[in-house]
Amino acid sequence: MSLTWQKLIEKVKGEIKEISPEELNQQLNQGSFMVIDIRENEELSTGHLPSAIFIPRGFLELRIESTAPERDQAICLYCGGGNRSALAARSLQELGYTKVFSLEGGISRWIRENRPVSLPKEEQD
């Protein structure tokens, strides 16, 4: 039986850990999480989570080992709405990363909840 993309996302979200914006904000205040923005370049104009590292989804598996060499490092991935980051979290789990999270609702929910966002430099001027 073939899966629809919705069913695939539902299945994947059952296999990974999601973290709410509130929980992530608490962890960031403690300095215990690496945050990786997996969106595409054209999506960055809406801003990004402070201290986030930008690795586009298509390059994540290629660059993760140099970015996070310790496979037990706590990592939170986020995208626009939480679906791509869920798929990416599962992929990192398959690579042996043990503390990978996907941000529930992505940056869209983060922004809706009025949490801090850093804007690209050209928009700050």
N, C-alpha and C positions, 0 to 999 in steps of 0.2 A: 504494500500500500504506500502510495506517495504522500508526502507531507505537504501541506500548504506552508507558506512562510510564516503565517500566524501560528500554526501548530508547532512548527520548528522552534520559534521563539519561545512559545509556552513550554516546550520540552526542555530547551536549554536553560530557561530561567529556573526550572526545577532541579537542574544539575549544578548550578553555580550559587554563589552567595551575592545577594544584593545588599546595598547599604543605603540608608535614607540620607538625604541632605543634612538633616539634623545630626545624625550619628557621624557622618563624615566631617562636618564642621567641628564637632567635639574632638575627633581624632586629629584633625589638622592643628587645632589649638595645642595639642600635646606633642605635635611634631612626629607622630608615629606612622604616617602614611606617605608613600610616594603616590602622586596623582599624575595620571597620564591622559591627556586629551587626544583621542583617536579620530577626531573629525578631520575633514579635508580643509585645505587652505582657505577656500572660499567661504567656509563657515565661521572663520575666526573673527569676523567683523563684529559679531555679537558679544565678543569678549571671551575670557577664559577664567577658570578658577585661579586665584593667586597661587603661585608656585607650581602650577601645572607644567609638565614637560609635554611638548608637542611631538607626537609620533603618529602620522596618518595611519589609518587602519591597514592599508595595503602594505605597510612597511613594519608593522608591529613585531611579527615573528622574526624578521631579519635583524631588528635593532634591539630587542628586549634584553638579550644577554649582555650587551655592552652597557645598557642603561641600568639594568637591575641584575647584576651578576649573582646576587644571593637569592636563591629560589625560595627562601622563607621570608623575604622582605614583604611587608604588607603593601599591596598595590591596589589602588582604586582606578579603574578605567571609566571614562565617560565619553559620551557622544551627544548628539542632539536630544534624543528621547529615551535612550536606554536599551535599544534593541541591538545595535551594532556592538556596544560595549559588552552586552551579555554574551554574544557570540565570541567576541575577542577574549573574554574572561575564560570561557570554556577552552579556547585554544591555548591560552597560557597554562591552564590546569593540565592539559595534555602534554605540555612541555615540562611539567614537573613543578610549576609554581604552586605553592600550597596556601598562600594567603592573598588570593586575588578576589576583588570585589568589583561589581558593576554598580554605578550610581543609579539608583531608582529614579526614573523619569529624566535622566540626563541633565544637561545644563539648562534645558527648558524649565524643568521643575526647580532647579537651583535658583534661577532668576525669578521665577514666579514667587518664590518664598523670600525674595529680597535679600539674598545672601551676597557676599562680596564678589565682585567680578572685576578683573583687570582688563582694560581696553588696549587694543594694539596702539603702539606709540604714535603712529600717524594720526589717530583719532583723538589723542590726548592733547595735541598741540593746538 
